[in-house]
């Protein structure tokens, strides 16, 4: 392996770390604000503000691809997928602990990795990830686990696996982020009406929300930390390693979820969770070795 290749893979790994820290810091901000916003309003802020920020940063209105019908249809589907993923994800986190919700959510990418696997090694790595996630999400004496939260987390995992496939469809990072921005903003009116209807008789949500600077600031922080930064990094890294290795590489993120729960949400690590963290570290080291190897054209979905 050349020094340049090693430096490039290290850079991709560093981006993953930055994106993971940002994502779960944003989740912690959202969870702490559920009493004020509620899960669906937090998802609304995250989705809409993410779309608006990306529109401005990318100057999407200047892109010639906007005139293509195929791109607009793909953007609509991508945006709807992200809205649903955000809503289901936050509702799951409102029902169960952050670490447990994240672990169950990762079953989606792992199933995707197994489905796309072409070697026994990849299958073995996926199974190790499953074992590690099982250890990290093993209920302790203080865990709050319920069926609704588990189902929502599993549904979020299925949506996440779909997101990996869809993101790999676009031919560049800029195109994928532009599609995400357009989709999130176009779908926003429909999802706003849905949120108002669902939260009409609730003490939280848009219908009961008093728009103050603190509320808007929290919503913007959720959007930037939990979406804008990690989405950009995700799309870039998918383009570098492909959806199969990316799905395995994502096994590092439950570690950030557990650490965020421990330091920011007063959720304690159990012995089983600590063992899961160690196992994930081993899996990530092996996966990084695969990322360093050159990829064939067939290793992506493009």
C-alpha positions, 0 to 999 in steps of 0.5 A: 500500500502506498503512502498516498493510499494510506493517507487517503483511507486515514482521511476517510476514517477521520471524516467518519469520526467527525460525522459520528461525533456530530450526529450523536451530539445532535441527537443528544440535543434533540432528546434533551429538547423532547419535553419542549419540541416533541419528537415530530417537531424535532424531526421537522426542524431537522428536516426542513432546516437541513434542506434550507441550509443545503439549498443555500450552501450548494446554490442548488438553483444554479445547477443545470441538473434541476431541469432534468425530470429524472433528477427531480423525481429522484429528489422527491423520493430521497426527500420523502425518505429522509423525512420519514427516517427522521420522524421514525428515528426520533420517535424511537429515541423517545421510547427507548435509550439512545444506545439501544435505538441505535443498535437496533437501527443498525440491523438495517445496514447489516442486513444490507451488507449481508445481502450485497456480500460476495465473500465469506469474510464480509459475511463473517464481519457482518455477523460480528457486527450483529453480535457486537450490537447485541452485546451493546444493546443488552438490557441492563437494570436501568434500561427502558425497553418497550415493544413500540420503541423496538419496532420503531427502531427496526423500521428506522433501520430499514429506512436507513438501509434504503438511504444507503442504496439511494445515496449510492445512486447519485454520481457525485457528492454534490448531486446527491446533496442537491437532491437531498436539499430539493427533496427535503424542501419540496416535501416540507409543506406536506409533512408540516400539515401532517405534523400539525394534524398529529400534534393538534391535541398535544402539549408538544409539537408545532401546534403548541410551539412558541417560536423563541430564539432558544427554540429556533437555535435548538432546531438549527443545532439539531439540523446542523449537528445531526444532519448537515455535517453527517449527511455530507460526510456519509455521501462522500464516504459511500462514494469512496468505499461503496455501499457494502463496505460502508454498511459494515463500516457504520458499525463504529457509530453505535460506540458514539451513541453509547458514549453520547448516552453516557456523557450527555444523557446519564445512561450508564455502560454495562459490561456487555456494552463495553464488550460490544464496544471492544468487538466493534473496534476489532471489526472496524480495524478489519474493515479499514483493511478492506477499504485500503484495498482497491475497489472494482467497478462492481463494488458500487451500485452506480 
